[in-house]
Amino acid sequence: MIDRRQMMTTALTLGAMHAFPQLTQAQARRLVFATFTGSWEEAHRDVLVPAFRKASNNADIALDPLLSVDQIAKVTAARANPPIDVMLHDPGPALVAIDQDLVDDYPVAQSAHYKDLIADAQGAKGPAPFFQVVGITYNPDKIKTPPTSWNDIWKPEYKGRVGITNLNSTLGTGFLVEIARSRGGSEANVDAGFKAIEELKPNLGAVAANPGQLATLYQQGQIDIGPGNFNAIQILKARGVAVEFVAPKEGAIAFKTTIHLVKNSPNKELAFKLIEASLSPEVQAKLMESPYLIVPTNTKVKIGGEVAKALAKDHDEMKKKFVFQDWAAINKQRSAWIEKFNRDIKI
């Protein structure tokens, strides 16, 4: 006699074979989701993973927190049998993953939520569940007058107290490009940005390997000001860390975060369920709340709380207030910029 668990397993398998004909039951294994480090791992562990387990009859899942460049390297090294099933990418690395044929088309016809995403979040090779927003992070206990411009980071009173990330992270590259743009450069020419960071060296207290490490430096009191991700700062604030976020008058940098089905993954049905959970209004609304404050892309989520207060009251206002960079142009030279930064920017 077939019990309830066996019936649900059979239904799950049939559903997988319908949406992904190449999948067989023998191929199933634990789902591996490569999320980002730091606050992203915490948010996904606390909110997305429980929602996925509820939708998948408590399927097993492991988070593999990695920068996008490391996710791509890991999948590239094992294309035929990738150790990752779902990748999370900022816009630059997403274009690389697509160009290198590392991801599959998203099965839009089977998706319950894709149609509700804002147009900019809809992508054939991977939808965007979230926006990331970069502005100025500062310690209000040490800096009594809130900064208003990117240029404030260069003030001499911040000698040895500025923290940035290297260019392996989207935060670091996005900051370089925006500084270059503010000084007459562009996504195709960041010489002015490198000159500005060279001038910033007396103020640099740390160059972090990734945004998670940068957040830790604020927590440890080693730095007081620099570029930072909005949602990462909110988690620190919730822990009682003296830190605030401000959108600079030039405009906060915004970029979409896309989620992708890895090509040749043996676990595509569960990967699809994870991505669907990330697109759902329930998960996005929860992640918009404190302490995560991740900016949602599902139009069924009403923007509220600190996101509405500090960033934008709705999706239309986001388009007006945020600075969106041309990552197709950035990608053409990014590798050379990373080499130059690692060689020249030392403290």
Secondary structure per residue as TSV (DSSP state, phi and psi in degrees):
chain	resnum	aa	ss	phi	psi
A	1	M	-	360.0	136.3
A	2	I	-	-85.5	122.8
A	3	D	-	-84.7	177.2
A	4	R	H	-62.6	-41.3
A	5	R	H	-62.3	-42.2
A	6	Q	H	-63.3	-39.2
A	7	M	H	-64.1	-41.8
A	8	M	H	-67.6	-38.0
A	9	T	H	-63.9	-42.2
A	10	T	H	-62.7	-44.2
A	11	A	H	-62.0	-40.6
A	12	L	H	-63.1	-42.7
A	13	T	H	-65.6	-43.7
A	14	L	H	-62.5	-38.3
A	15	G	H	-63.9	-40.4
A	16	A	H	-64.3	-43.0
A	17	M	H	-67.4	-30.0
A	18	H	H	-70.8	-46.7
A	19	A	H	-77.3	-32.4
A	20	F	-	-133.2	84.8
A	21	P	T	-56.9	-25.1
A	22	Q	T	-77.2	-8.8
A	23	L	-	-85.0	136.7
A	24	T	-	-119.8	157.4
A	25	Q	G	-61.0	-32.3
A	26	A	G	-66.6	-20.9
A	27	Q	G	-81.9	-14.7
A	28	A	-	-60.8	140.8
A	29	R	-	-154.2	-179.1
A	30	R	-	-60.4	136.7
A	31	L	E	-76.6	135.1
A	32	V	E	-117.7	120.7
A	33	F	E	-112.8	117.2
A	34	A	E	-88.0	97.7
A	35	T	-	-93.6	-177.9
A	36	F	-	-87.3	166.7
A	37	T	S	-78.1	171.3
A	38	G	T	70.9	-132.2
A	39	S	H	-63.7	-29.4
A	40	W	H	-65.6	-43.5
A	41	E	H	-60.1	-42.8
A	42	E	H	-62.9	-46.6
A	43	A	H	-62.8	-43.7
A	44	H	I	-71.0	-36.7
A	45	R	I	-65.0	-40.8
A	46	D	I	-81.5	-30.3
A	47	V	I	-118.0	-53.3
A	48	L	I	-70.3	-44.4
A	49	V	H	-60.6	-46.9
A	50	P	H	-60.1	-38.3
A	51	A	H	-65.4	-40.4
A	52	F	H	-63.3	-45.1
A	53	R	H	-62.6	-37.1
A	54	K	H	-64.7	-37.6
A	55	A	H	-80.8	-14.4
A	56	S	T	-120.0	22.9
A	57	N	T	58.6	42.4
A	58	N	S	63.8	39.6
A	59	A	-	-64.2	151.4
A	60	D	-	-77.4	138.7
A	61	I	E	-144.6	144.6
A	62	A	E	-126.9	137.0
A	63	L	E	-92.6	135.8
A	64	D	-	-122.2	90.2
A	65	P	-	-72.3	115.9
A	66	L	-	-146.6	149.3
A	67	L	-	-64.4	155.7
A	68	S	H	-56.0	-43.8
A	69	V	H	-61.2	-33.4
A	70	D	H	-76.7	-33.7
A	71	Q	H	-60.7	-47.4
A	72	I	H	-62.2	-43.0
A	73	A	H	-62.6	-40.4
A	74	K	H	-67.1	-42.0
A	75	V	H	-72.1	-39.3
A	76	T	H	-61.0	-36.5
A	77	A	T	-71.0	-15.3
A	78	A	T	-142.9	58.1
A	79	R	S	-59.2	-41.5
A	80	A	S	-71.2	-29.0
A	81	N	S	-141.2	70.1
A	82	P	-	-65.2	141.2
A	83	P	S	-81.7	-1.3
A	84	I	-	-123.5	139.6
A	85	D	S	-102.5	-32.7
A	86	V	E	-132.8	130.1
A	87	M	E	-112.1	150.3
A	88	L	E	-118.6	128.3
A	89	H	E	-137.1	145.7
A	90	D	-	-76.5	170.7
A	91	P	H	-61.3	-40.3
A	92	G	H	-63.3	-56.4
A	93	P	H	-62.0	-30.8
A	94	A	H	-60.3	-42.1
A	95	L	H	-64.1	-36.6
A	96	V	H	-65.4	-46.7
A	97	A	H	-61.0	-39.3
A	98	I	H	-68.9	-45.9
A	99	D	H	-62.5	-32.1
A	100	Q	T	-89.4	7.2
A	101	D	T	59.4	43.7
A	102	L	-	-96.1	-8.9
A	103	V	B	-129.3	155.3
A	104	D	-	-96.7	163.4
A	105	D	-	-62.9	145.5
A	106	Y	-	-81.6	131.9
A	107	P	-	-75.2	78.2
A	108	V	G	-56.9	-38.1
A	109	A	G	-61.5	-28.0
A	110	Q	G	-90.5	-5.7
A	111	S	-	-84.6	134.7
A	112	A	S	-86.8	-15.3
A	113	H	S	-120.6	-15.6
A	114	Y	G	-54.7	-43.1
A	115	K	G	-64.4	-20.1
A	116	D	G	-90.5	-5.6
A	117	L	B	-75.0	149.5
A	118	I	-	-60.4	155.1
A	119	A	G	-56.1	-39.9
A	120	D	G	-66.7	-17.4
A	121	A	G	-94.8	-5.2
A	122	Q	-	-90.2	122.5
A	123	G	-	-142.4	132.5
A	124	A	T	-62.5	-30.6
A	125	K	T	-98.6	6.3
A	126	G	-	154.5	117.1
A	127	P	-	-75.6	166.8
A	128	A	-	-109.0	110.5
A	129	P	-	-76.5	-20.0
A	130	F	E	-146.6	158.9
A	131	F	E	-103.6	146.9
A	132	Q	E	-108.8	144.5
A	133	V	E	-128.7	129.5
A	134	V	E	-114.2	127.6
A	135	G	E	-141.1	-150.5
A	136	I	E	-99.6	127.9
A	137	T	E	-101.1	138.2
A	138	Y	E	-151.9	159.3
A	139	N	-	-93.5	108.9
A	140	P	T	-69.3	-17.2
A	141	D	T	-73.8	-27.9
A	142	K	T	-101.1	-29.2
A	143	I	-	-116.2	99.9
A	144	K	-	-77.9	-29.8
A	145	T	S	-99.4	111.4
A	146	P	-	-58.8	138.0
A	147	P	-	-66.6	153.2
A	148	T	-	-124.8	-13.2
A	149	S	S	-140.0	152.8
A	150	W	G	-54.8	-35.1
A	151	N	G	-63.4	-21.3
A	152	D	G	-62.3	-26.1
A	153	I	G	-63.4	-22.5
A	154	W	G	-87.5	0.7
A	155	K	-	-61.2	137.6
A	156	P	G	-62.4	-23.5
A	157	E	G	-68.9	-9.1
A	158	Y	G	-100.1	23.2
A	159	K	T	-55.4	125.3
A	160	G	T	73.5	8.2
A	161	R	-	-119.3	5.2
A	162	V	E	-94.4	138.6
A	163	G	E	-122.6	134.1
A	164	I	E	-132.9	173.8
A	165	T	E	-110.4	161.6
A	166	N	-	-74.4	176.9
A	167	L	T	-83.7	-0.4
A	168	N	T	-66.5	-23.5
A	169	S	S	-94.9	150.4
A	170	T	H	-64.6	-33.6
A	171	L	H	-57.1	-48.2
A	172	G	H	-65.5	-45.9
A	173	T	H	-67.3	-41.6
A	174	G	H	-61.4	-39.0
A	175	F	H	-64.4	-46.0
A	176	L	H	-57.5	-47.5
A	177	V	H	-63.3	-41.9
A	178	E	H	-68.2	-38.0
A	179	I	H	-65.0	-40.6
A	180	A	H	-62.1	-44.2
A	181	R	H	-62.4	-38.3
A	182	S	H	-70.7	-14.4
A	183	R	T	-117.0	27.1
A	184	G	T	95.7	-1.1
A	185	G	-	-91.3	-159.6
A	186	S	B	-161.1	-179.4
A	187	E	T	-62.9	-23.4
A	188	A	T	-92.7	-10.9
A	189	N	B	-146.0	101.8
A	190	V	-	-108.9	19.5
A	191	D	H	-55.3	-40.9
A	192	A	H	-64.5	-31.6
A	193	G	H	-68.9	-42.6
A	194	F	H	-64.9	-38.4
A	195	K	H	-63.0	-40.8
A	196	A	H	-65.5	-40.5
A	197	I	H	-69.8	-33.6
A	198	E	H	-60.1	-41.7
A	199	E	H	-68.9	-22.0
A	200	L	H	-80.9	-12.8
A	201	K	G	-50.1	-42.7
A	202	P	G	-58.8	-27.4
A	203	N	G	-87.1	-17.4
A	204	L	E	-70.7	123.8
A	205	G	E	-101.8	-21.8
A	206	A	E	-162.4	145.1
A	207	V	E	-118.8	104.3
A	208	A	E	-80.6	154.5
A	209	A	S	-75.6	-24.8
A	210	N	S	-161.1	167.8
A	211	P	H	-60.6	-33.7
A	212	G	H	-62.5	-43.4
A	213	Q	H	-65.9	-36.4
A	214	L	H	-62.2	-43.2
A	215	A	H	-61.3	-38.6
A	216	T	H	-61.9	-35.5
A	217	L	H	-64.9	-34.2
A	218	Y	H	-66.3	-42.2
A	219	Q	H	-62.4	-34.8
A	220	Q	T	-86.0	-3.8
A	221	G	T	75.0	21.1
A	222	Q	S	-87.2	-20.2
A	223	I	-	-137.4	160.9
A	224	D	-	-125.0	-15.6
A	225	I	E	-159.0	152.0
A	226	G	E	160.1	179.3
A	227	P	E	-71.0	145.6
A	228	G	E	-158.4	156.9
A	229	N	E	-79.2	133.4
A	230	F	H	-54.3	-50.5
A	231	N	H	-69.2	-32.4
A	232	A	H	-63.7	-37.4
A	233	I	H	-68.0	-35.6
A	234	Q	H	-65.0	-37.2
A	235	I	H	-66.4	-39.9
A	236	L	H	-62.5	-43.2
A	237	K	H	-60.6	-40.4
A	238	A	H	-63.4	-24.7
A	239	R	T	-86.8	-0.9
A	240	G	T	91.0	9.4
A	241	V	-	-74.4	137.6
A	242	A	-	-75.8	93.8
A	243	V	-	-155.1	142.5
A	244	E	E	-134.1	161.8
A	245	F	E	-122.6	137.9
A	246	V	E	-136.3	138.2
A	247	A	-	-81.0	120.4
A	248	P	-	-64.4	155.1
A	249	K	T	-62.6	-23.3
A	250	E	T	-72.2	-13.4
A	251	G	-	110.4	137.2
A	252	A	E	-75.3	142.9
A	253	I	E	-77.6	132.3
A	254	A	E	-127.3	140.3
A	255	F	E	-147.6	145.1
A	256	K	E	-81.4	148.3
A	257	T	E	-108.4	117.8
A	258	T	E	-105.5	154.3
A	259	I	E	-124.7	136.6
A	260	H	E	-133.6	143.1
A	261	L	E	-81.6	121.5
A	262	V	B	-75.9	131.1
A	263	K	T	-62.0	139.5
A	264	N	T	72.0	7.9
A	265	S	-	-63.2	136.3
A	266	P	S	-82.8	2.8
A	267	N	-	-126.0	42.0
A	268	K	H	-70.6	-30.4
A	269	E	H	-66.1	-43.7
A	270	L	H	-70.1	-35.6
A	271	A	H	-61.1	-41.6
A	272	F	H	-60.8	-43.0
A	273	K	H	-62.9	-37.7
A	274	L	H	-64.9	-45.7
A	275	I	H	-64.9	-41.4
A	276	E	H	-58.6	-40.7
A	277	A	H	-62.3	-39.1
A	278	S	H	-67.9	-26.6
A	279	L	H	-87.2	-13.6
A	280	S	S	-68.0	145.5
A	281	P	H	-62.3	-30.0
A	282	E	H	-64.3	-47.6
A	283	V	H	-69.0	-44.3
A	284	Q	H	-64.8	-38.2
A	285	A	H	-65.3	-38.8
A	286	K	H	-66.7	-41.7
A	287	L	H	-71.6	-18.0
A	288	M	H	-76.1	-20.4
A	289	E	S	-77.0	164.0
A	290	S	T	-65.0	140.5
A	291	P	T	-95.4	3.0
A	292	Y	T	-82.3	-50.0
A	293	L	-	50.8	48.8
A	294	I	-	-86.6	135.0
A	295	V	E	-77.9	119.7
A	296	P	E	-81.0	161.3
A	297	T	-	-118.4	-8.7
A	298	N	B	-80.0	122.5
A	299	T	T	-68.1	-12.3
A	300	K	T	-79.6	-8.4
A	301	V	S	-92.8	120.8
A	302	K	-	-80.7	123.2
A	303	I	-	-66.9	130.2
A	304	G	-	-153.3	-172.9
A	305	G	H	60.0	-145.3
A	306	E	H	-65.4	-30.4
A	307	V	H	-61.8	-46.4
A	308	A	H	-66.9	-37.2
A	309	K	H	-71.2	-44.4
A	310	A	H	-95.5	-23.3
A	311	L	T	-119.1	-66.7
A	312	A	-	-162.6	146.0
A	313	K	S	-82.9	-17.7
A	314	D	S	-158.6	176.4
A	315	H	H	-67.2	-31.7
A	316	D	H	-64.9	-39.8
A	317	E	H	-68.6	-31.1
A	318	M	H	-57.5	-43.6
A	319	K	H	-62.4	-29.9
A	320	K	H	-82.7	-34.5
A	321	K	H	-95.8	-23.8
A	322	F	E	-89.6	152.8
A	323	V	E	-101.5	118.2
A	324	F	E	-105.9	127.4
A	325	Q	-	-98.0	157.6
A	326	D	-	-88.9	94.8
A	327	W	H	-78.9	-19.0
A	328	A	H	-65.1	-40.7
A	329	A	H	-70.6	-40.5
A	330	I	H	-60.7	-43.0
A	331	N	H	-60.8	-27.8
A	332	K	T	-62.2	-27.9
A	333	Q	T	-124.3	2.6
A	334	R	H	-60.3	-40.7
A	335	S	H	-58.6	-42.5
A	336	A	H	-66.1	-36.9
A	337	W	H	-65.3	-41.1
A	338	I	H	-60.7	-45.1
A	339	E	H	-61.7	-44.2
A	340	K	H	-64.3	-43.3
A	341	F	H	-62.2	-47.8
A	342	N	H	-63.4	-29.7
A	343	R	H	-81.5	-40.2
A	344	D	H	-102.1	-29.6
A	345	I	-	-94.8	89.9
A	346	K	-	-123.0	144.9
A	347	I	-	-125.8	360.0
